[in-house]
Amino acid sequence: MNRRSFLKSYTPSQPCPPSASRGPGFYTNAVLRTHEGKQVRFYDDLIKDKHVVINFMYADCEGSCPVSTANLVRVHQRLKNRIGRDIFMYSMTVKPEHDTPAVLKEYAKMHGVKDGWLFLTGRPDEVRTIWSRLGYRHPSLDLNPVAHTRMVRVINDRLNRWVMCSSLASVETISQVVLWGSPIKPLKVRRRENAIEQAKIDKLLKAGAPLPTWISSLGEEE
């Protein structure tokens, strides 16, 4: 198994140019309020040129929301050196009629949410539009005001890069999916990192030890 040769076959000699952002015309610039009571515009203040992690929830949910939030708290801890610096987390309520900033603030406090993570509410019609634009569309769910998936949407607006995974996946899996939204590193850096990983693999093979999974071997929390 030669990791260097395998990855080189998929690596262009020149970096691919980033795609343009979809902009406020797609995302909307709906006025929302954070759990801290601050007024923000969805695209201009939260999405533009940012690398973001978004999920939907509601405060009095007794199903998947508490579990999803607790799992994302662990992801926040795993990526704490980047959250609030170059990666931002947003949780938007699907019950804005009930989930005021004060309700969301209490929910965030109850779950031990730290800096770099905002809980958002707004007008019901605008929340539904954002929910739809981010790809959370299902005919049978659209008629249910508290319908929400357990999915996490990762977007890097500068690169127009979109990724998605379950909020109930392992912390390692979610963290890796979040990191996939990062800009591609220079080829020289990737070659050096690949050489280091290949040396680790060669050492394990020589010792007859089992190889690590692709998740645990990457070690890119920071």
VOPAGU-2260 file (C-alpha; in pm, 1 decimal, decimal comma):
REM VOPAGU-2260
SITE   aa  ch    i         X         Y         Z
SITE  MET   A    0       0,0       0,0       0,0
SITE  ASN   A    1     168,8     322,3    -114,7
SITE  ARG   A    2     -29,3     620,7       5,0
SITE  ARG   A    3     200,1     863,4    -176,5
SITE  SER   A    4     139,6     709,8    -519,5
SITE  PHE   A    5    -233,4     673,4    -459,7
SITE  LEU   A    6    -287,2    1035,1    -357,5
SITE  LYS   A    7     -53,2    1172,4    -623,6
SITE  SER   A    8    -272,7    1020,6    -894,5
SITE  TYR   A    9    -559,4    1241,3    -772,7
SITE  THR   A   10    -356,0    1558,4    -714,8
SITE  PRO   A   11    -340,8    1825,5    -988,8
SITE  SER   A   12      -7,9    1998,6   -1042,4
SITE  GLN   A   13    -182,9    2335,6   -1007,2
SITE  PRO   A   14    -455,2    2418,9    -753,9
SITE  CYS   A   15    -807,5    2437,5    -889,5
SITE  PRO   A   16    -954,1    2789,1    -885,8
SITE  PRO   A   17   -1228,8    2840,6    -625,1
SITE  SER   A   18   -1585,6    2877,0    -743,8
SITE  ALA   A   19   -1775,9    3197,4    -680,2
SITE  SER   A   20   -2004,8    3227,0    -380,1
SITE  ARG   A   21   -2376,0    3182,1    -440,4
SITE  GLY   A   22   -2426,1    3518,6    -271,5
SITE  PRO   A   23   -2719,1    3679,3     -88,2
SITE  GLY   A   24   -2954,4    3619,5    -379,9
SITE  PHE   A   25   -2936,4    3248,7    -304,3
SITE  TYR   A   26   -2881,3    3240,8      72,4
SITE  THR   A   27   -3107,7    3541,9     141,8
SITE  ASN   A   28   -3013,8    3826,3     371,0
SITE  ALA   A   29   -3290,9    3758,9     618,1
SITE  VAL   A   30   -3266,2    3950,6     942,9
SITE  LEU   A   31   -3218,4    3704,7    1230,8
SITE  ARG   A   32   -3153,0    3738,8    1601,1
SITE  THR   A   33   -2889,3    3546,4    1793,9
SITE  HIS   A   34   -2931,5    3388,7    2136,8
SITE  GLU   A   35   -2734,2    3688,2    2262,6
SITE  GLY   A   36   -3003,6    3924,8    2132,3
SITE  LYS   A   37   -2794,3    4064,5    1847,9
SITE  GLN   A   38   -2950,1    4138,6    1508,1
SITE  VAL   A   39   -2764,7    3983,5    1211,6
SITE  ARG   A   40   -2817,6    3937,3     839,9
SITE  PHE   A   41   -2793,8    3577,6     728,8
SITE  TYR   A   42   -2557,6    3616,8     434,7
SITE  ASP   A   43   -2366,5    3938,5     504,4
SITE  ASP   A   44   -2295,6    3868,6     871,6
SITE  LEU   A   45   -2299,5    3490,7     900,9
SITE  ILE   A   46   -2210,2    3330,8     568,9
SITE  LYS   A   47   -2008,1    3570,4     352,2
SITE  ASP   A   48   -1647,6    3451,7     306,8
SITE  LYS   A   49   -1683,2    3219,2     606,3
SITE  HIS   A   50   -1644,8    2848,2     678,7
SITE  VAL   A   51   -1960,1    2755,9     869,1
SITE  VAL   A   52   -2132,1    2457,5    1031,0
SITE  ILE   A   53   -2514,7    2476,1    1038,9
SITE  ASN   A   54   -2784,3    2255,3    1189,9
SITE  PHE   A   55   -3154,1    2295,8    1270,5
SITE  MET   A   56   -3318,6    2231,5    1607,9
SITE  TYR   A   57   -3579,0    2359,7    1853,7
SITE  ALA   A   58   -3547,1    2417,3    2225,3
SITE  ASP   A   59   -3828,4    2198,8    2362,7
SITE  CYS   A   60   -3746,9    1901,6    2139,9
SITE  GLU   A   61   -3742,7    1577,0    2337,9
SITE  GLY   A   62   -3607,8    1366,4    2054,6
SITE  SER   A   63   -3286,5    1405,9    1858,8
SITE  CYS   A   64   -3210,7    1774,9    1926,9
SITE  PRO   A   65   -3057,6    1735,3    2276,0
SITE  VAL   A   66   -2847,8    1441,5    2157,8
SITE  SER   A   67   -2737,2    1627,0    1843,9
SITE  THR   A   68   -2649,6    1939,7    2041,8
SITE  ALA   A   69   -2450,8    1739,3    2297,1
SITE  ASN   A   70   -2262,1    1570,8    2013,2
SITE  LEU   A   71   -2186,3    1905,6    1848,8
SITE  VAL   A   72   -2060,1    2036,7    2184,3
SITE  ARG   A   73   -1800,1    1760,7    2168,5
SITE  VAL   A   74   -1715,2    1857,4    1809,5
SITE  HIS   A   75   -1672,0    2217,7    1928,0
SITE  GLN   A   76   -1431,1    2095,2    2194,8
SITE  ARG   A   77   -1244,0    1883,9    1938,4
SITE  LEU   A   78   -1200,8    2182,5    1704,2
SITE  LYS   A   79   -1180,5    2450,0    1973,4
SITE  ASN   A   80    -863,2    2604,4    1829,9
SITE  ARG   A   81   -1053,8    2692,1    1510,5
SITE  ILE   A   82   -1414,6    2748,5    1618,4
SITE  GLY   A   83   -1480,4    3120,9    1638,4
SITE  ARG   A   84   -1156,5    3194,9    1455,2
SITE  ASP   A   85   -1195,1    3053,9    1104,7
SITE  ILE   A   86   -1484,9    2809,6    1153,2
SITE  PHE   A   87   -1822,9    2922,3    1288,7
SITE  MET   A   88   -2113,2    2715,3    1420,3
SITE  TYR   A   89   -2482,5    2807,7    1384,2
SITE  SER   A   90   -2793,2    2630,8    1514,1
SITE  MET   A   91   -3122,4    2765,3    1374,9
SITE  THR   A   92   -3458,4    2693,4    1532,6
SITE  VAL   A   93   -3741,3    2548,4    1326,5
SITE  LYS   A   94   -3989,0    2686,8    1584,6
SITE  PRO   A   95   -3912,0    3059,9    1575,8
SITE  GLU   A   96   -4258,5    3141,5    1711,0
SITE  HIS   A   97   -4154,1    2984,5    2040,6
SITE  ASP   A   98   -3775,1    3002,6    2040,2
SITE  THR   A   99   -3702,5    3365,9    2123,6
SITE  PRO   A  100   -3343,5    3480,7    2182,1
SITE  ALA   A  101   -3402,9    3436,9    2556,8
SITE  VAL   A  102   -3523,2    3076,5    2510,4
SITE  LEU   A  103   -3227,0    2995,8    2287,1
SITE  LYS   A  104   -2987,7    3159,0    2534,3
SITE  GLU   A  105   -3115,2    2933,8    2809,6
SITE  TYR   A  106   -3085,6    2630,6    2579,5
SITE  ALA   A  107   -2726,4    2721,1    2490,0
SITE  LYS   A  108   -2639,2    2772,8    2855,9
SITE  MET   A  109   -2796,6    2439,7    2953,3
SITE  HIS   A  110   -2577,2    2259,3    2698,3
SITE  GLY   A  111   -2257,6    2443,6    2786,0
SITE  VAL   A  112   -2220,7    2609,6    2446,6
SITE  LYS   A  113   -1898,8    2811,3    2410,1
SITE  ASP   A  114   -1787,5    3106,4    2194,5
SITE  GLY   A  115   -1802,1    3078,2    1816,4
SITE  TRP   A  116   -2144,0    2908,7    1819,3
SITE  LEU   A  117   -2465,0    3107,9    1767,8
SITE  PHE   A  118   -2827,1    2998,3    1807,7
SITE  LEU   A  119   -3057,2    3181,6    1566,1
SITE  THR   A  120   -3422,7    3270,2    1529,7
SITE  GLY   A  121   -3621,9    3489,6    1292,8
SITE  ARG   A  122   -3945,6    3525,5    1099,5
SITE  PRO   A  123   -4101,9    3182,9    1030,6
SITE  ASP   A  124   -4121,8    3235,4     653,5
SITE  GLU   A  125   -3758,3    3341,3     632,7
SITE  VAL   A  126   -3642,4    3051,8     849,3
SITE  ARG   A  127   -3828,0    2810,5     617,7
SITE  THR   A  128   -3667,3    2972,5     313,0
SITE  ILE   A  129   -3318,8    2933,9     460,5
SITE  TRP   A  130   -3398,9    2575,1     560,1
SITE  SER   A  131   -3496,8    2501,0     200,7
SITE  ARG   A  132   -3204,1    2683,7      39,3
SITE  LEU   A  133   -2957,6    2482,5     246,2
SITE  GLY   A  134   -3091,9    2159,6     100,3
SITE  TYR   A  135   -3323,5    2043,8     378,9
SITE  ARG   A  136   -3614,3    1963,1     148,7
SITE  HIS   A  137   -3855,4    1674,0     176,6
SITE  PRO   A  138   -4219,9    1677,1      56,4
SITE  SER   A  139   -4361,7    1507,2     366,9
SITE  LEU   A  140   -4162,9    1724,0     607,8
SITE  ASP   A  141   -4237,8    2064,0     457,3
SITE  LEU   A  142   -4590,1    2058,9     601,2
SITE  ASN   A  143   -4464,7    1996,4     955,7
SITE  PRO   A  144   -4354,0    2316,2    1135,6
SITE  VAL   A  145   -4120,3    2126,7    1368,5
SITE  ALA   A  146   -3979,4    1896,0    1102,6
SITE  HIS   A  147   -3604,4    1895,2    1096,5
SITE  THR   A  148   -3337,7    1653,3     993,3
SITE  ARG   A  149   -3046,5    1540,3    1202,6
SITE  MET   A  150   -2805,2    1662,3     937,5
SITE  VAL   A  151   -2522,7    1912,3     968,1
SITE  ARG   A  152   -2450,3    2134,5     669,2
SITE  VAL   A  153   -2089,6    2255,1     625,6
SITE  ILE   A  154   -2031,8    2545,2     385,6
SITE  ASN   A  155   -1718,9    2734,4     289,4
SITE  ASP   A  156   -1864,0    3037,2     112,9
SITE  ARG   A  157   -1532,1    3158,5     -23,1
SITE  LEU   A  158   -1487,2    2829,5    -209,4
SITE  ASN   A  159   -1857,7    2751,2    -256,5
SITE  ARG   A  160   -1780,9    2412,8    -101,8
SITE  TRP   A  161   -2072,3    2220,7      53,6
SITE  VAL   A  162   -2059,4    1905,0     265,6
SITE  MET   A  163   -2318,8    1732,1     486,0
SITE  CYS   A  164   -2327,2    1457,9     748,2
SITE  SER   A  165   -2544,9    1334,2    1034,5
SITE  SER   A  166   -2525,2    1523,8    1362,1
SITE  LEU   A  167   -2537,3    1184,2    1533,1
SITE  ALA   A  168   -2223,9    1055,0    1361,3
SITE  SER   A  169   -1908,1    1007,6    1566,5
SITE  VAL   A  170   -1723,4    1319,2    1679,0
SITE  GLU   A  171   -1428,9    1209,0    1464,1
SITE  THR   A  172   -1645,2    1176,0    1153,0
SITE  ILE   A  173   -1820,0    1510,9    1199,4
SITE  SER   A  174   -1486,9    1681,6    1268,1
SITE  GLN   A  175   -1338,0    1541,8     948,9
SITE  VAL   A  176   -1642,3    1648,2     746,1
SITE  VAL   A  177   -1609,9    1999,6     890,4
SITE  LEU   A  178   -1242,1    2007,2     796,4
SITE  TRP   A  179   -1322,5    1901,8     439,5
SITE  GLY   A  180   -1463,8    2251,1     399,4
SITE  SER   A  181   -1121,2    2404,3     456,7
SITE  PRO   A  182    -916,8    2547,2     168,3
SITE  ILE   A  183    -692,4    2295,2      -3,6
SITE  LYS   A  184    -338,5    2319,3     127,1
SITE  PRO   A  185     -51,3    2401,1    -112,2
SITE  LEU   A  186      80,9    2099,8    -301,5
SITE  LYS   A  187     419,9    2123,8    -128,4
SITE  VAL   A  188     257,0    2106,0     214,7
SITE  ARG   A  189      33,8    1814,1     114,9
SITE  ARG   A  190     331,9    1620,7     -21,3
SITE  ARG   A  191     522,7    1672,7     303,1
SITE  GLU   A  192     226,4    1564,5     516,0
SITE  ASN   A  193     169,3    1264,2     289,9
SITE  ALA   A  194     534,9    1159,7     328,5
SITE  ILE   A  195     495,9    1170,0     706,9
SITE  GLU   A  196     179,1     959,6     696,4
SITE  GLN   A  197     335,2     712,7     452,8
SITE  ALA   A  198     631,0     668,6     689,5
SITE  LYS   A  199     386,8     585,2     971,2
SITE  ILE   A  200     207,8     331,7     751,3
SITE  ASP   A  201     536,2     171,9     640,8
SITE  LYS   A  202     642,6     140,1    1004,9
SITE  LEU   A  203     315,9     -29,8    1100,8
SITE  LEU   A  204     336,4    -268,1     805,3
SITE  LYS   A  205     693,8    -359,5     893,7
SITE  ALA   A  206     589,5    -436,2    1251,1
SITE  GLY   A  207     288,3    -636,4    1134,5
SITE  ALA   A  208      52,9    -404,8    1322,4
SITE  PRO   A  209    -301,4    -324,1    1201,7
SITE  LEU   A  210    -339,1      -4,1    1004,0
SITE  PRO   A  211    -538,8     283,2    1155,6
SITE  THR   A  212    -865,7     393,4    1000,4
SITE  TRP   A  213    -866,1     696,0     768,3
SITE  ILE   A  214   -1041,0     895,9    1041,9
SITE  SER   A  215    -805,4     833,3    1332,3
SITE  SER   A  216    -490,0     855,5    1121,1
SITE  LEU   A  217    -542,6    1210,0     996,3
SITE  GLY   A  218    -502,5    1397,9    1323,9
SITE  GLU   A  219    -617,6    1737,5    1194,7
SITE  GLU   A  220    -805,3    1869,3    1498,4
SITE  GLU   A  221    -614,1    2196,7    1505,3
